[in-house]
Amino acid sequence: DLDLGLYEEATEKCDKVLLCLESSPEIHRMAAYIEGEALLFLARRYIQEGKFGSCLSHLEKGIARLLALPLNEKLSADSYYCEVKLLGDLYSSGNSLPSYVFATASPSQDKEHERKMGHLAVEVENQISFMMKGERAYTLALEFGKNEDENEDDNKCLIAAALTDLGSNLLSQARVVSTALGEGSGGGTNTALSDLTSQSCLIKDLITRSINAYLSAVDTSPLEAPAWCGLGCALIAADPLLSQHAFSRALQIDPSLADSWSHISLLYADFDTKKCSEILDYLTQVEDTPLMWIGRGFLLEKTSREWKDKDLAREGCLTKAADAYRAALQIMQHPAALLGLSLTCRRADPGLQNSNNLVYSSLADHASKLESRMSMLIHQNLTGDGNIGASYVSGLTQLEEVLNGHVGFGGLDLATEANAALSRARTYSNNEKESERDMAPCEIDLSIRLSLRLDRTAEFPYELMKNAKEKALSISPSQCPVETTDLRNPCNELDEARNSVLLNPESGEVWLIFAKMLAQELSVEAKDNTMLSSAIAAAKKAYGLFRERVVNATLLTPRRQASQVKSIEYSDKSVVSSLPPACLFSESMSLISMLEEIEALNNGGKPSVSERSFISLQECLLLDPSNPFAAASIALKTH
């Protein structure tokens, strides 16, 4: 089942074996190990699906299975090695989860651990504590490996594998801590991983120990390609030149190692764009990885900056960069791809604003902003708001919705949180003066080579963001554009609503407003069948127009005027014709159901929800779970 990818089936079968009292201890031990492997694979799948709670529960279940195994003196060291190493893999997988998943975990009772983690949030401390158990498991696996004959080639590979996993665990801990400190660059902060390596003793100690573990691995088995690749990853923040050497050595040993190709291409992206593109071409022949497409997107973004005075060419580069990030997301939901897509998918071609493309331009602008916002939301959910720049962009996109009248004022809180995160990062980077007496010694000098450090002096547009927040605070709902006003609280008078219907007979929105105004009049004029019939007819008309827009949705493409510029520089993107918001569709359906029930009561019926209305109300909730009338009516029916 494991070989076939049937992990759920494998877990169920192992559970049955473990519940069977007649099975021998050896079978029980084998079942626990196999179930641990299956649960690890399932946890990794749930990470990609965004099911972080399920991922953690599967990891904890696998850990519990392995910890419950009794000691057996008859077992060989190799058997214990495999079990303990799997235990380390389960604990180490916690690095892929956002820190807020660990908010409910029990805090560590280790005083030394509390002293080291004193400046971090509780959930981050819990996450690091979880991963440290994996560090101890790898250390124990290393001891089991050393108990065998160290001169045997197979045993050397086991020792090197344990050391490589230990180094990866320590490096992951360093990245979790750097993210918690607001990893990012710009805005006058020194919070990139390379900066934190030289300023934070905790991060420097973790990276130093990680480098030592990788060095021990390559000393034990010089042909261990993953160890060389891990060493390159650990050295990126301290010495890019030595990191390049480590990646190159890994590729000499194993040219099919996709991770080495990916990381060395990203390393070149900052220093040699042409070389980076060549490496990405090689990676294309090895494996389709998300980092390959992320690298392509990053290079296209850099190219777009060279076309400052040519809007069409710049838009073409950004559109292709967004396509590259979308290709990366088809492989897996990588946070870097989500962030890149959020920043590049917004269209900016001024040529679309001419009279031939007004409809297309409006729809494309709305679709791109929605895609940008959703990508940023998923990114923040995956990373736990750790990136300073992403937090600012997320806050600003919500401010944009506030200023356009689409949402309430929640964006202000998010922007304020981003500002607080930046302030914490500045405070930490300026005041971090921990003692280095507990630092692990390292054979490699971790001082940053100044000639290889990139300039990160660009400032955030503080004044512009301040003005945007002040404008959002001062705006009132009455100042919002008519088309974005919340239709659940219409302020138009009945005559105005009737005039709007006459002027816009094909607009479902105005028909819905008209129906709601008629429904409000019913509360004043009891049993007015004429008014009730008109309200039902208006609500059904709104529903019919909304449904027609959904059923007959089409793809629209821009009609470009003749131009001397090569069209290949720009990637045209078709967009779906205007679709009604699901909340309005749901509201029209629930309004029809309510008015029909009122009509039945007026005709002498009983106050109940018919079977047909009940199904319609369920559809309303599927479209808009926050629809209060649908929820209340279904609750009345079920009780």
C-alpha positions in Angstrom: 0.0 0.0 0.0 2.9 2.4 0.8 4.5 1.8 -2.6 1.1 2.4 -4.3 0.5 5.6 -2.4 -2.5 4.1 -0.6 -1.5 5.7 2.8 -5.0 5.8 4.3 -5.5 2.1 3.6 -2.0 1.3 5.1 -2.9 3.2 8.2 -6.2 1.4 8.7 -4.6 -2.0 8.2 -1.8 -1.2 10.7 -4.4 0.0 13.2 -6.2 -3.3 13.0 -2.9 -5.2 13.5 -2.0 -3.1 16.5 -5.5 -3.8 18.0 -5.1 -7.5 17.5 -3.8 -9.1 20.7 -2.8 -12.3 19.0 -0.1 -10.7 16.9 3.5 -11.2 17.9 5.6 -8.3 19.3 7.6 -8.3 16.1 4.5 -7.9 13.9 3.3 -5.1 16.3 6.6 -3.4 15.9 6.6 -3.6 12.1 3.0 -2.3 12.0 3.8 0.7 14.2 6.8 1.6 11.9 4.8 1.2 8.7 1.9 3.3 10.1 4.4 5.9 11.2 5.7 6.1 7.6 2.1 6.3 6.2 1.2 9.0 8.6 4.3 11.0 7.6 3.3 10.9 4.0 -0.3 11.9 4.8 0.9 14.8 6.9 3.0 16.1 4.0 0.0 15.8 1.7 -2.2 17.7 4.2 0.4 20.5 4.3 0.0 21.0 0.5 -3.8 21.1 1.0 -3.6 23.7 3.8 -5.0 21.2 6.4 -2.5 22.2 9.1 -4.5 20.9 12.0 -4.9 17.4 10.4 -1.2 17.4 9.5 -0.2 18.0 13.2 -2.6 15.4 14.5 -1.2 12.8 12.0 2.4 13.7 13.1 1.5 13.3 16.7 -0.3 10.0 16.1 2.8 8.6 14.3 5.1 9.9 17.1 2.8 8.2 19.7 3.0 4.9 17.8 6.8 4.9 17.8 7.2 6.1 21.4 4.9 3.3 22.6 7.3 0.6 21.3 8.9 -1.3 24.1 12.7 -1.8 24.4 13.9 -5.1 23.0 17.4 -6.2 23.7 17.2 -8.7 20.8 16.8 -5.9 18.2 19.9 -4.8 16.2 21.2 -1.3 16.3 20.1 -1.0 12.6 16.4 -1.6 13.6 16.6 1.0 16.4 18.3 3.4 13.9 15.4 3.2 11.4 12.8 3.7 14.1 14.5 6.7 15.8 15.3 8.3 12.4 11.6 8.1 11.4 10.8 9.7 14.7 13.1 12.5 13.9 11.4 12.9 10.5 8.0 13.2 12.1 9.2 15.9 14.5 11.2 17.8 11.9 8.1 18.0 9.6 6.8 20.6 12.1 8.9 23.2 10.3 6.5 23.2 7.4 3.6 24.3 9.6 2.8 27.9 10.5 3.6 28.7 14.1 0.0 29.4 15.1 -0.8 25.7 14.8 1.3 25.2 17.9 -0.6 27.8 20.0 -2.5 25.3 22.0 0.6 23.0 22.8 1.9 22.7 26.3 4.7 25.1 27.0 8.2 23.7 27.6 9.3 23.3 31.2 13.0 23.4 30.2 14.5 26.5 31.9 17.5 26.5 29.6 15.1 26.4 26.6 13.1 29.3 28.1 16.2 31.4 28.6 17.2 31.0 24.9 13.7 31.6 23.6 12.6 34.3 25.9 12.1 36.9 23.2 9.9 34.7 21.0 6.1 34.2 21.0 4.7 31.2 22.9 3.6 29.5 19.7 7.0 29.9 18.2 8.6 28.5 21.3 6.3 25.5 21.1 7.2 24.9 17.5 10.9 25.0 18.2 10.4 22.7 21.1 8.6 20.2 18.8 11.4 20.4 16.3 14.1 20.0 19.0 12.7 16.6 19.8 13.6 15.7 16.2 17.1 17.0 16.8 17.5 14.7 19.8 16.0 11.8 17.8 18.6 12.2 15.0 21.4 12.5 17.6 20.2 9.2 19.1 20.1 7.6 15.6 23.7 8.8 15.1 24.7 7.0 18.3 23.1 3.8 17.1 24.9 4.1 13.8 28.2 4.6 15.5 27.7 1.4 17.6 28.2 -0.6 14.4 31.4 -1.0 12.5 32.2 2.6 11.3 34.5 1.3 8.7 31.8 -0.4 6.6 30.6 1.6 3.7 27.0 0.9 4.4 27.3 2.1 8.0 29.1 5.2 6.8 26.1 6.1 4.7 23.8 5.6 7.7 25.9 7.9 9.8 26.1 10.5 7.0 22.3 10.3 6.5 21.7 10.9 10.2 24.1 13.9 10.3 22.5 15.3 7.1 19.1 15.1 8.7 20.4 16.6 11.9 21.8 19.6 9.9 18.5 20.1 8.1 16.6 20.1 11.4 18.9 22.7 12.9 18.7 24.9 9.7 14.9 24.6 9.8 14.9 25.8 13.4 17.0 28.8 12.4 14.5 29.7 9.6 11.6 29.4 11.9 13.2 31.8 14.4 14.1 34.2 11.6 10.6 34.2 10.3 9.3 34.9 13.8 11.6 37.9 14.0 10.0 39.3 10.8 12.4 38.1 8.2 12.6 40.4 5.2 14.6 43.3 3.9 14.0 47.0 3.3 12.4 49.7 5.4 15.6 50.4 7.3 15.6 47.0 9.0 18.4 44.3 9.2 16.1 41.3 9.3 17.2 39.3 6.3 18.6 35.9 7.3 22.1 37.0 6.4 21.7 40.0 8.8 20.2 37.9 11.6 23.0 35.4 11.3 25.5 38.1 12.3 23.2 39.7 15.0 21.2 37.0 16.6 23.2 34.6 18.7 20.4 32.1 18.7 20.2 31.9 14.9 24.0 32.0 14.6 24.3 29.1 17.0 21.7 27.0 15.1 23.3 27.7 11.7 26.8 27.0 13.1 25.7 23.6 14.5 23.9 22.9 11.2 27.1 23.6 9.3 29.1 21.4 11.7 26.6 18.5 11.1 26.9 18.8 7.4 30.7 19.0 7.5 30.8 15.9 9.7 28.5 14.2 7.1 30.8 14.9 4.2 33.8 13.9 6.2 32.2 10.6 6.9 30.9 10.0 3.4 32.5 12.5 0.9 30.1 11.3 -1.9 26.9 12.2 0.1 25.3 14.6 -2.4 22.4 15.7 -0.1 25.0 16.6 2.6 26.8 18.9 0.2 23.5 20.4 -0.9 22.5 21.0 2.8 25.9 22.6 3.5 25.3 25.0 0.6 21.9 26.0 2.0 23.4 26.6 5.4 26.2 28.8 3.9 24.0 31.0 1.7 23.4 33.5 4.5 27.1 33.6 5.5 29.3 33.0 2.5 27.6 32.8 -1.0 30.9 31.9 -2.7 31.5 28.9 -0.5 27.8 28.0 -0.8 28.2 28.0 -4.6 31.1 25.5 -4.2 29.0 23.2 -2.1 26.1 23.1 -4.6 28.6 22.5 -7.4 30.1 19.6 -5.6 26.7 18.1 -5.0 25.9 18.3 -8.7 29.3 16.7 -9.5 28.3 13.8 -7.4 24.7 13.6 -8.5 23.7 15.7 -11.5 20.0 14.6 -11.0 19.7 16.3 -7.6 17.0 18.9 -8.3 17.4 20.7 -5.0 21.0 21.6 -5.8 20.0 22.9 -9.2 17.2 24.9 -7.7 19.2 26.5 -4.9 22.2 27.4 -7.0 20.0 29.0 -9.6 18.4 31.2 -6.9 21.9 32.0 -5.6 22.9 33.2 -9.1 19.7 35.2 -9.4 21.1 38.1 -7.3 24.5 38.1 -8.9 24.4 36.7 -12.5 21.1 36.7 -14.3 22.4 35.0 -17.5 24.0 32.2 -15.5 20.8 31.8 -13.5 18.8 31.4 -16.7 21.2 28.7 -18.0 20.9 26.7 -14.7 17.2 26.9 -14.9 17.3 25.5 -18.4 19.4 22.5 -17.0 16.9 22.1 -14.2 14.0 21.8 -16.7 15.7 18.6 -18.0 16.0 17.2 -14.5 12.7 17.7 -12.7 9.7 20.0 -12.8 10.1 21.7 -9.4 8.3 24.8 -8.1 11.6 26.6 -7.5 12.4 26.3 -11.2 9.3 28.3 -12.1 9.8 30.7 -9.1 13.3 31.4 -10.5 11.8 32.2 -13.9 9.3 34.5 -12.4 12.0 36.3 -10.4 14.1 36.8 -13.5 11.2 38.2 -15.4 10.5 40.6 -12.6 14.0 41.8 -12.8 13.7 42.2 -16.5 10.6 44.3 -16.1 12.5 46.9 -14.1 14.6 47.6 -17.2 11.5 48.7 -19.1 10.7 51.8 -17.0 9.6 53.9 -20.0 7.9 51.2 -22.0 4.7 50.2 -20.3 3.7 47.6 -22.9 7.0 45.7 -22.5 7.0 46.0 -18.8 3.4 44.7 -18.6 4.4 41.7 -20.8 7.2 40.8 -18.4 5.0 41.0 -15.4 2.3 38.9 -17.0 4.7 36.2 -18.0 6.2 36.3 -14.4 2.7 35.8 -13.1 2.3 32.8 -15.4 5.5 31.4 -14.1 4.3 31.6 -10.5 1.0 30.0 -11.5 3.0 27.1 -13.0 4.9 26.7 -9.7 1.6 26.6 -7.8 0.3 23.8 -10.1 3.1 21.7 -8.6 2.7 22.8 -4.9 1.5 25.8 -2.9 5.0 27.3 -2.3 4.8 30.5 -0.3 7.3 32.2 -2.5 5.1 31.5 -5.6 2.0 32.8 -3.8 3.8 36.0 -2.8 5.2 36.5 -6.4 1.8 35.9 -8.0 0.2 38.4 -5.6 2.7 41.1 -6.6 2.8 40.4 -10.4 -0.7 39.5 -11.4 -2.2 43.0 -11.2 -2.5 44.4 -14.7 -1.0 47.8 -15.4 -1.2 48.2 -19.2 -2.6 51.7 -19.9 -3.4 50.7 -23.5 -6.4 48.7 -22.2 -8.1 51.9 -20.9 -9.1 53.1 -24.4 -12.7 53.1 -25.5 -12.5 49.7 -27.3 -11.5 47.9 -24.1 -13.5 49.5 -21.3 -15.5 46.4 -20.5 -12.5 44.1 -20.7 -10.3 46.5 -18.8 -12.8 46.7 -15.9 -13.2 43.0 -15.7 -9.4 42.3 -16.0 -8.7 44.8 -13.3 -11.3 43.3 -10.9 -10.1 39.7 -11.6 -6.4 40.5 -11.1 -7.0 42.4 -7.9 -9.1 39.4 -6.6 -6.4 36.9 -7.6 -3.7 39.1 -5.9 -5.7 39.4 -2.7 -6.5 35.7 -2.5 -2.9 34.7 -3.2 -1.7 37.0 -0.4 -4.3 35.6 2.0 -3.1 32.0 1.3 0.5 33.1 1.7 -0.2 34.8 5.0 -2.1 31.7 6.2 0.8 29.4 5.2 3.6 31.5 6.7 1.8 33.0 9.8 2.4 36.6 8.8 6.2 36.3 9.3 7.4 38.3 6.3 7.5 42.0 6.9 7.0 43.0 3.2 4.1 40.6 2.7 2.4 41.8 5.8 2.6 45.4 4.5 1.3 44.4 1.1 -1.6 42.4 2.7 -2.5 45.4 4.9 -2.4 47.8 1.9 -4.6 45.6 -0.3 -7.2 45.5 2.5 -6.9 49.3 2.8 -7.6 49.4 -0.9 -10.8 47.5 -0.4 -11.7 49.8 2.5 -11.2 52.9 0.3 -13.2 51.4 -2.5 -16.1 50.5 -0.1 -15.9 46.7 -0.6 -15.3 45.7 3.0 -15.2 47.2 6.5 -12.2 48.6 8.2 -10.4 45.4 9.0 -7.5 46.4 6.8 -6.5 49.1 9.2 -5.8 46.5 11.9 -3.7 44.4 9.6 -1.6 47.3 8.4 -1.1 48.3 12.1 0.0 44.8 12.9 2.5 44.9 10.0 3.8 48.2 11.3 4.2 46.7 14.7 6.0 43.7 13.3 8.4 46.1 11.5 9.0 48.0 14.8 9.6 44.8 16.7 12.1 43.7 14.1 13.9 47.1 14.2 14.0 46.9 18.0 15.3 43.4 18.0 18.0 44.0 15.3 19.2 47.1 17.2 19.1 45.8 20.7 20.1 42.2 20.3 23.2 41.9 22.4 23.2 38.4 23.7 26.3 36.8 25.1 28.2 34.5 22.8 29.7 32.3 25.6 27.3 29.4 24.6 28.1 29.6 20.9 29.2 26.4 19.3 32.6 26.7 17.6 32.7 26.4 13.8 35.5 25.7 11.4 34.1 28.3 8.9 34.2 32.0 9.5 30.6 33.1 9.5 31.3 36.8 9.2 29.6 38.2 6.1 31.7 39.1 3.1 31.0 42.8 2.6 31.8 42.6 -1.1 29.0 40.0 -1.6 26.3 41.7 0.5 23.5 43.3 -1.4 22.4 46.8 -0.8 19.2 46.8 1.2 18.8 50.5 2.0 15.5 51.0 0.1 12.8 52.5 2.4 9.2 51.6 2.6 6.8 54.5 1.4 5.9 55.3 5.0 4.3 58.7 4.1 2.1 57.2 1.4 0.9 54.4 3.7 0.2 56.9 6.4 -1.9 59.0 4.1 -3.8 55.9 2.9 -4.6 54.9 6.5 -5.8 58.4 7.4 -8.0 58.5 4.3 -9.5 55.1 5.2 -10.2 56.2 8.8 -12.0 59.3 7.6 -14.2 57.7 4.9 -17.8 57.0 5.7 -20.1 54.4 4.1 -22.1 57.2 2.4 -19.0 58.2 0.5 -18.6 54.8 -1.1 -19.4 54.5 -4.8 -23.0 53.5 -5.6 -22.0 50.3 -7.3 -20.0 49.1 -4.3 -22.5 50.1 -1.5 -23.6 47.2 0.6 -26.8 46.0 -1.0 -28.0 44.4 2.3 -28.7 47.9 3.7 -30.1 49.9 0.8 -30.7 53.5 1.6 -32.6 54.4 -1.6 -36.2 55.4 -1.4 -38.8 53.3 -3.2 -39.2 55.9 -6.0 -35.5 56.1 -6.5 -35.3 52.3 -6.6 -38.1 52.2 -9.2 -36.3 54.8 -11.3 -33.1 52.8 -11.2 -35.0 49.8 -12.5 -36.3 51.8 -15.4 -32.8 53.2 -16.2 -31.0 49.8 -15.7 -33.5 47.1 -16.6 -30.8 44.5 -17.2 -29.1 45.0 -13.8 -29.8 42.3 -11.2 -28.4 44.5 -8.5 -31.0 47.3 -9.0 -33.8 44.8 -9.2 -32.7 43.2 -5.9 -32.7 46.7 -4.3 -36.2 47.3 -5.7 -37.5 44.0 -4.4 -36.0 44.7 -0.9 -37.6 48.1 -0.8 -41.0 46.6 -1.7 -40.5 43.9 1.0 -39.9 46.7 3.6 -43.1 48.4 2.6 -45.0 45.1 3.3 -44.2 45.5 7.1 -46.2 48.8 7.0 -49.1 47.8 4.7 -50.2 44.4 6.1 -51.7 41.9 3.6 -51.1 44.1 0.5 -51.2 41.4 -2.1 -50.4 43.8 -5.0 -47.2 45.0 -3.2 -46.4 41.4 -2.3 -46.8 40.2 -5.9 -44.6 43.1 -7.1 -41.9 42.2 -4.6 -41.9 38.5 -5.6 -41.8 39.5 -9.3 -38.8 41.9 -8.7 -36.9 39.3 -6.6 -37.5 36.6 -9.3 -36.3 39.1 -12.0 -33.1 39.8 -10.0 -32.5 36.0 -9.5 -33.1 35.4 -13.2 -30.6 38.1 -14.3 -28.0 36.8 -11.8 -28.5 33.3 -13.1 -28.2 34.3 -16.7 -24.9 36.0 -16.0 -23.6 32.8 -14.4 -24.9 30.4 -17.0 -24.0 32.4 -20.0 -20.6 33.6 -18.8 -18.1 34.0 -21.6 -14.4 34.7 -22.0 -13.5 38.3 -23.1 -10.2 39.2 -24.8 -8.8 42.6 -25.4 -9.3 44.2 -28.8 -5.9 45.8 -29.4 -5.5 48.7 -31.8 -2.8 48.5 -34.5 0.6 49.2 -33.1 4.2 49.1 -34.3 5.2 47.3 -31.1 5.6 43.6 -31.5 2.6 41.9 -30.0 4.8 39.0 -28.6 6.0 41.4 -26.0 2.6 41.3 -24.3 0.7 38.3 -23.1 -3.0 38.8 -23.7 -5.1 37.2 -21.0 -8.8 36.4 -21.4 -11.1 37.0 -18.5 -14.6 35.7 -17.6 -17.5 38.1 -18.2 -18.9 39.8 -15.2 -20.2 37.4 -12.6 -22.6 38.4 -9.8 -21.3 38.1 -6.2 -22.4 34.9 -4.6 -23.9 36.8 -1.6 -26.3 38.7 -3.9 -27.3 35.5 -5.7 -27.9 33.9 -2.3 -29.8 37.0 -1.1 -32.2 37.0 -4.1 -33.0 33.3 -3.5 -33.7 33.7 0.2 -35.8 36.8 -0.5 -38.0 34.8 -2.9 -38.4 32.0 -0.3 -39.3 34.5 2.4 -41.9 36.4 0.2 -43.5 33.1 -1.0 -43.9 32.0 2.6 -45.6 35.4 3.4 -47.9 34.8 0.4 -48.8 31.4 1.7 -49.6 32.8 5.2 -51.8 35.5 3.6 -53.7 32.9 1.8 -54.5 31.0 5.0 -51.5 28.6 5.1 -49.5 27.6 8.1 -46.1 29.2 9.2 -43.7 26.5 7.9 -41.0 26.1 5.3 -42.0 24.0 2.3 -39.7 21.2 1.0 -38.9 23.2 -2.1 -38.1 26.3 -0.1 -36.0 24.2 2.3 -33.8 23.0 -0.6 -33.5 26.5 -1.9 -32.4 27.8 1.5 -29.8 25.1 1.6 -28.5 26.3 -1.7 -28.5 29.9 -0.3 -26.2 28.8 2.5 -23.9 27.0 0.2 -23.5 30.2 -1.8 -23.2 32.5 1.3 -22.8 30.8 4.7 -23.3 34.2 6.3 -26.9 34.6 5.0 -28.8 35.2 8.3 -32.3 34.6 6.9 -31.4 31.3 5.3 -29.7 30.1 8.4 -32.6 31.1 10.7 -35.2 29.5 8.3 -33.3 26.2 8.1 -33.0 26.2 11.9 -36.7 26.7 12.2 -37.4 23.8 9.8 -35.0 21.3 11.5 -36.4 22.1 15.0 
